[in-house]
Amino acid sequence: LQPRPAACSAALQPPLGGDRLGGQLAAGQLAAGPGPRALGMRPPLSATAPQAGPAVPLSAAPLPGDQPVEPAAGVIFSCTDATFEQCYEMSVVGLPRKYLPLVGSIAAGRTLLFLFNFSTRAIHGVYLATSEGTENLHPGAFTAGSARDVGEMPDEEVQAGSPFPAQCSFSILEEFAPCPEAEIKHVLEYTERQRFRFKLSRYQCRDLLHAMARNEARLRADRLLASLP
């Protein structure tokens, strides 16, 4: 077979839509024309597929235990008549060792602290944490006073240091009059008849402050009336 002449090969090519379109193709004027989507065509996969980011090793993925602990809004510490004065002298409050996770959620300058005296069944405060909750901030704290009658007794096997090693330092934010337990029972979350949870939500802190302020206002009114002739 003889090779087909070039003129015949060109004649067999399908038309490109007229001389005008053919001239544009030849001049390269359609390079910036409408894309495949504008012409009703599906774009190539490379144009729509998301770009793969750098591979992240499994060891870099955060673990549940690595998540930051949300700071506690408020924490109630316990004391008795025997340890109450020590708390003020050292500006430190403490709880048994089992409460270290709770005390560890205290944030300096953010967490409100209250002190419940189990001897008088009254709450004192309000204080502001000035340190992060930690273990044995003052190892010698509460070693001289008796721990009897306290709502949460120290561990049976007290290790070296304080019998109440879950500690935090504080400053007085507002010194309310001691508020009887009967005035704050609606705020506390009781687990037993005379025991309650020491961690407070923001709303519990608000309601507790309201109750303490009402109690103090009532005491002031009583004193004012008593002073009248």
PELIN-V955058 format. One line per field, one symbol per residue. ss: DSSP state (h for helix, s for strand, l for the rest). phi: phi as a letter, one per 30 degrees, with the letter a starting at -180 (. if undefined). A space follows every 10 residues. Layout:
ss = ???
phi = ???
This chain:
ss = lllllhhhhh hhllllllhh hhhhhhhlll llllllllll llllhhhhll lllllllhhh lllhhhllll lllssssssl hhhhhhhhhh lsssslhhhh hhhlllllll lsssssslll lssssssssl lllsslllll llllllllll llllllllll lllllsssss ssllllllss hhhlllllls lllllsllss lhhhhhhhhh hhhhhhhhhh hhhhhhhll
phi = .ddddedddd dddddcjjdd dddddddidc dcddddddci cdddeddcdd dddddcdddd ddcedddddd eddabcccab edceddeddc hbbbbdedce ddddddcdib cdbbbccddc hbcblccbdc bddachebed diddddcdid dbddddcdde jddbddbadb bddacddecd eedbddcdcd cbdbbbdddc dddddddddd dddddddddd ddddddddd
